[in-house]
Structure formats: structure tokens, C-alpha cells
């Protein structure tokens, strides 16, 4: 049996955790630079405001009724880790699927899984303060559907358990569920299946497996087996090796000054290097791209350049040195740029690192330096150690005018409590 634990309206719930006055009010969370709506409360959805709408297109009469928050990823990431910690202490195995979803392995647990699901939801609410829904079923695909069913329950904790694939409730769900409601099936695949007369989840489940594999793919055949209650995705089967690392962001304000662009690039190289080392990887190639705004009347410019290391590396200093050389060739005087990014490619595990005999560098010393770099930034914050001066109010920093404090990861932003 598998469980899928999903934090309800995760970004909004994180904002409400330290701002209880937002409970019951329509709340939305905006993307980087406060561009679009990327998360909505139930009250926000009831107003008919669609997901992804640019914030400037929200009608003025609706703007007066809603609360918009800038994204606060430091807070969301920390609360996600806390939820995973609470769950991991109670189950044999945990497999994070996204920042707000986790699959759980329930082998060896008591037979009353519905009571256990309520226990999980109550524990997260008590220890972290976030509402979650729990779906339990024999396969991951069915657990996703059970979780969706649980979210529709009006009372908390929201738990739905299907002990086997022959449950009458599940049969009804599969006969009414369109293909796009199944985990892993998008609109293009739905159209292809519909062309063969398969339009519901039940029809896909009942289709011949060999035919599905020949006509479509082994993934579609596996999905059909999962719908029938046959588990095909063991724990950690969703983990795929990272093929590239991308760090990019639109500027808070359009930039044409090369020095400011290079400062922003140093910031991206820092983040890219940390991601590499966190996953124990090294890169052989570095790419940099610059783009002008697609909303300006002038012709758009999109330029990119790639460079290659003589040997794979995860050293932030080397990554930045090569990236800085590339951006100088891309920059054009008089051009105002809107977005910058750095991409690392040709990744390989660091345990296969082959030092060079001719470059004259001490790879062991570089590795120790990067370990110290990561330790200092992790303990004292990313602002404690940077490549050059990087001001939090620089023009290239993204706009976050409505960002809440990072309550759980910044000493200076701890919640303040007064007494009388």
C-alpha cells in the first residue's frame, strides 16, 4: 500500500501559518518579480481568477477584494522539509515527489490505514501547522486519485483509503474520470488514446496491456496496470539523474550596464555550483544566455554562448570565471536586457573525477575550499559569503514587494510577539 500526502494550497497555507488574519480570505501567491498568480486559496478560486493570470490583468474591483503575496521560497522550502521530517519518522519509507507532495511506503503498518492516515494528517497539523490530505491505495497512481478524492471531503482530516482496486467507489471514479485526470497523461496522449476509443480511466485499465505497449509505450501500459491495482513503481522509482543545472531569473528592472549584469551572473554561478555539489555532480560545459524583454516594441534579442572545461568541475570559482568570459562576448552596448541565465551541462558523478596532469591546479585543495564555502553559507546564510559585493537592493534582484518575512530561516525575521 502507498500513501500520497499533499499539502493543501501549500504556498497559501505557508503564508497563513504566520498570518492567521488571512484565514477565510482570498489569497494568491505571485511568481518571481510578482508577474503571475501561481497559487490560490479556495476563496481566491471562487472569484473565478484563473491560475497563471498576469497580476496586472486582474480586474481592479477584484484587486480590492484579494490579498496577493510575493513568493517566499525560503519559507516554503523549510516548511516542506519539516513536513517530510514529520512523515519520515512514522513510515518505513518516504519518496518526495514535489515541494508539497510525498509518497509513503506503508508496508508493515497496522491494518487500519484510515486511522493511520488521520494520525499522519493530525501530526503534520500539530507539529508544523499545515493542512494536508492523505490518499491511500495499492498503487501510486491510485493513491493520487484517492488523494484528490480526499480533498473534496468537507471535514478534516481529509483521508481517503481504497484497500484494493475492486472497491465500488473506485470503480465509479474510474468510469467517470477523463484520461487527463490520470497522473502522467496529458492532452496529447489523451487525444491519441481517444482516437483508439479509450476515453475514460476504466477503459484504459481494461485495455490489453500488450497492445498498449506496442501501440503507445511501456509507460502507458504500466499506467493501466497501476489503475488495475498492480504496483509497477516501487519506492524511489521516480528518481532520475539530473542532466543539467539551470539558474536563471528575470531582472527586477531592465539592465544595460555590463557591470550589473556580471554581478547578477556571479549570483547565478553561486547557486549553480551549490546545486552541483549538493547532488555530488560535476559539469564539463557552461552556457550563458541573455534576453531582452518580449513585451517591448523593439526587436527581441536572444543570445547564448557555451564554453567547455578542460576537465569536469564543481568549483564555483571556475564556473564563474568561464561564465564571465562568455557574457562579455554576448553583451551589446546600448541593449537593455531583461533576463540572464547560466546552464551547466555534460554532468557526471564527482566520484569519477579525473584530475589533470597539466593544468597545475590542486583539485583536493579546491574541493576543501568548496566544502568550507558551502558550510559557511549554510550556517550563516547566503549573504555571509559571496563572489564580490551583492546588494539585496540591486537593480537585478527580483521584485518581491509583498514578500512575507522568512520566519524560520532568518534570525532577523523571526516572528515578534508582544505582551501587555
N, C-alpha and C positions, 0 to 999 in steps of 0.2 A: 504494500500500500504506500501511496505517496500523498503528501500534502503540499498544497501551494498556499503560502501565506502572503497576502498582498496588503500593503498599507493603503488605506482608503484615502484618495485625493492627497497623495503623500506630501507634495510641496505645500499645499494649502494647510494641511494638518500640522506641518512643522511650523508654519507661521503662526497658527493659532495656539500652539503649545505655550508660547511665551507672551501671547497677546489674546487672552481669553475674551476680550470685548469683541473679537471678530467672529465668535461663535454665532451661528444663525444669520450672518450677514453674507452677501455675495462677495466672494474674494477670488481674485485671479492673480496668478504669478506670471511675470513677463520674462522674456528671453534676454540674452545678452544685449546690452545697450537699450534695454526697455523697448525692444522693437515689436514683438508679437506676444500674444497670450499663449502660454504653453501649459498652464494648469488652471483648473477651475473647480470651485466648490459646487455642491449640488444647487445651492441658491443662485450661483452665477450661471449655471447651465439653464436653470428655469427661466432666465431672462431671454433666452434664445441667442446669446452671444456665442458664435462658433469658436471652436478650437483653432488656434493659429491666426486669428484675425490681427492685422496690424493695429496697434493701440490707437493710432491717430484716426482710424476708421470707425471707432466705437462712437455711436451717436451721443451728442452732448447730454441729452436727457438721461441716458443710461450711465454716463460717466459720473453723474451726481449721485447715483444710487449704489455704486460699486466701490470696492477697495482694491487697488492694484498695488502689488508688491514687486520690487525688483528681485531677481533670483539671488539666492543666498546659498551657493553650492557648498561652502564650508560647513554651514549648519546642516544642510540636508545630508551630506556625506557622513558627518559624525553621527547623526541620529540613525541613519541607516546601519552603520556599524554597531550601534548599541542594540538595535532590534535584532540583528543577526547574532549578537552575543547572547541575548536572552534565549533565542530559539536553539542555538547550538548547544546550550547547556542541558537541553531537555530531550534531544533526539539523537539517534545513532549517527546520523549523517546529515549534512546541510550543503546545498548547492545553490549559491546566489545566482539568480537569473538576470536581475536588473537592480537598480538602486532601491526599488520598493517591492521587489518580489523575491521569494526564496522557495525552492523546492526542498522538502524534507523527506528523509527516509524513515519510515515508521516501523521497520522490522523489529520484532521482539517487544513491542509495546502492548499495553492492555487491550483487550478485545473491544472495550467501549471507546471507540475512537471519537465519537461525537463529544463525549465528556472531555476527552483529551484535547480536542480542538478548542473547546470552550476554555480549558485551562491555559492553552497557549495564548489565546486572544486576551484573556484576563491578565496574564503575566506581562505581556507587552504593554497593555494599557496601564498597569500598575507601576512597572519599573521604568518605562520610557515615556508613557503618556500619549501614545499614538493609537488610533483605532485601526484594527486590522480585520480582514475577513479571511476565513480558512476554508479551503475546499479539499476534500479527501476522497481518493478514488484509487482503483487498482493500477492506473497508468498516469503518466504526466499529462497527456492530452486530456483525459477525462478529469483530472484534478483541476486543470484550467477552467473547464466548463463548470465544475462544481463550485469553484470559487466565484465565478460570475453569478451563479445561482444564489450563493450565499450573500452577495452584495445586495440582492433585491429584498432580503429579509428586513422588515421594518424595525426589528429589535436587535439589540446587541447582547452578547457576542454573536456575530454573524458566522455561522458554521453550517456547511452542507457536506454530508457524507454519503457516498454511494459505495456500498461494500462490494458490489460486483456489477458487471455490465448488463445484467438482466433485470435490474431494478426498474419497476414500472415507470417511475418518474423520469429516469434516464432515457428510457425508450421514447417517451413523449417528447423529451427535449430534442433528441437526435432526429426525430421525424419532422420537427418544426424548424430546426436550425439550418439556416443557409450555409453554404460552404465557406463564405468569408468569415463566419463566426468560429471556424476551427483554427486552432493555433497552427501557424505555418502556411496557411493557404490564403493567397492574395487574390486580387481581382483578375489578373491574367490567367492564373491557374484555374480559377473558378470558371472563367469563360471556356477554357479548353475542356474541363470536365463536363460543363453544361452541354457542350457540343456532342458529348457521348451519352447524354441523358441522365447524368448524375448531377442533381441539383440540391440535395439535402445531405446532412451528415449521415443519416441512416442509409441512404443509397450508396454513399462512399464506403461505409462499413461493410455492406453486403456485397460489394463488387468483388469479382475474382481477383485474388492477390497477384497471381502470375500475370494476368492481363494488365493490371495496373502498373506493374513493374516494367513490362515490355512497352506499354503504350505511353507511360508518363515517366516515372522514375522510381527508384527504390525508396525514396523519401515518401512519396505518395502511398506506396504500398505499406510502408511502415506506419504511416498515419492511420490507414484503415485498420491495421491490426491493433493499434492503440485504442481506437474507438470501440473495437470488439472486446477490450479488456485484456489484451495480451501486451505486456510491457516490453517495449523494444528499446527503451532509452534508460539504461542504468544510471546511477548517480555519477555526476561529473562527465557524462557523455556530451554535454553541451559545450564543454571547454574546447576551444580551438586555438591553435598557436597564433599569436599576433604576427601579422605580415608586414605591418608598417606602423609608424607613430606619427601622428599629425597634431600639431599645436598651431592654431590659427584663431584670429579674432578680429572683428571689425574695430577700427579706431573709434574712440569716443568722439573725436572731431576729425574731419579730413586733414591729412598731413601732406605737406610737400617738402618739408625740411628733412634732409638726409640724416642729420644727427639724431633727430627724434625717432625716425624710422629705425635706425640702428639700435637705439635704446630699447625700443619695443621688441626688436629681433632678439636681443640678449635675453629678455624675459622669456620669450618662447623657447629659446635654446635651453634655458634652465629647466623649464617644465618638461621638455622632450627628453633631456638627459635623465631626469629623475624617473620618468616613466620607463625608460630603457633599463635602468638599474633595478627598479622595483620588480620587473619581470625577468631579471637576470639575462638580459639580451645585450647585443652589441650591433651596431649598424655599419654598413660598408659605404652607403651613399647618403648624401644630404641634398634636399631640394628646398628652394625658397621661391615663393611666389608673391607678387604684388598685383593689386587690382584697384581700379578706380570704381567709383560708385555707379551701379547700374541705373540709378534714378536721376542722374544728371543729364542734361540735354546734350552735352558734348559726347563725342565718340568715346566708347569704352576702351580701356587698355588692360589687357591681362597678359602678364609676362611671367616667365618662370625660368629657372636655371638649376642645373644639377651638377654636383661635384662628387668625387669619389676619394675615399681614404686609401692610402697605400696598404692599410691593414684595418680590419674591423675594430671599432672602438665604442666605448660608452662614456668617454671622458667629455664632460660638459665644455671644458676649455677648448678641446679640439673641435667639437661640434660647432661651437660659436665662431671659432677662427675661420673655418671653411664657409659657414653661412654668411659671415660678414663680408667675405671676399665676393660671394655671389651677389649679394644685394647691391653692392656698389655698381656692378655691371647692369643690374636691372633698372636702377633709379634713373629717371629722366628729369632734368631741371625744368621747372615750370609746370610739372604734372602734379596734380593733387590726388593722393591715393586714399582709398577707403578701407582696404583690408590687406593684412600681411599674414603669411603663414610659413611654417617650416615643417618639412616632412622627412622622416628618416626611413630608408628602405634597405632591402637586402639584409634583413635581420637574421641573426644566428645566435645560438646559446653562448653565453660568455665562457662556459666551461670548455669550449672548443677554441678559445683564443690562442692564436699562434703569434708570439712576439716576432718582431722583425730584427734581423741581424744588422741592418744598415741604417736605421733611422736615428740611432743614437739616443732614444728616449728610454726611460726606466719605467716599464709598464707596471711593475709592482708598486713603485712609488706613486704613480698616477692613480692606481686603484685604491691605495690607502688614503690618498688625498680626497677622492670622491666619497669614500666611506665616511670620512670626517665631515665633508661638506653636507652629506645627507643627514648625518646625526645632528649637526648644529641646527640646520633648518627645521628638522623635525622637532627638536626640543625647544628652540627659542622662536620659531616662526619663520616664515619665508622671507620676511623683511630683515632678518638678522644677518644674512649673508647673501649678497647679490653680486652679479657681474656689473660693476660700475654703479653709479647712483641711479636709483629707480624710484621716482616720487609717486606716491599713491594718487596725486592730483595731476599727473602729467596728461597732456592732451591725448596721448594714445591709450590711456587707461579707459576701459569701457565705462559707460554711464550706468550708474546704479543709484539714481536719486532717491529711490524708495526702498533701498535695501535695509532690512532689519539688522540689528546687531548680531554678530557671530557669538552667541551667548556661550556656547560650550567649548570653543576653541581659542578664545582671546581673553586674557585676563582683564584687559581694559574694557571689555564689552560685556562683562558679567552682569546679570540682572541686578538691579538695585531695589532694595526693599526698605521702606520707611516704616517707623512705628510712632505711635502717639500715645 
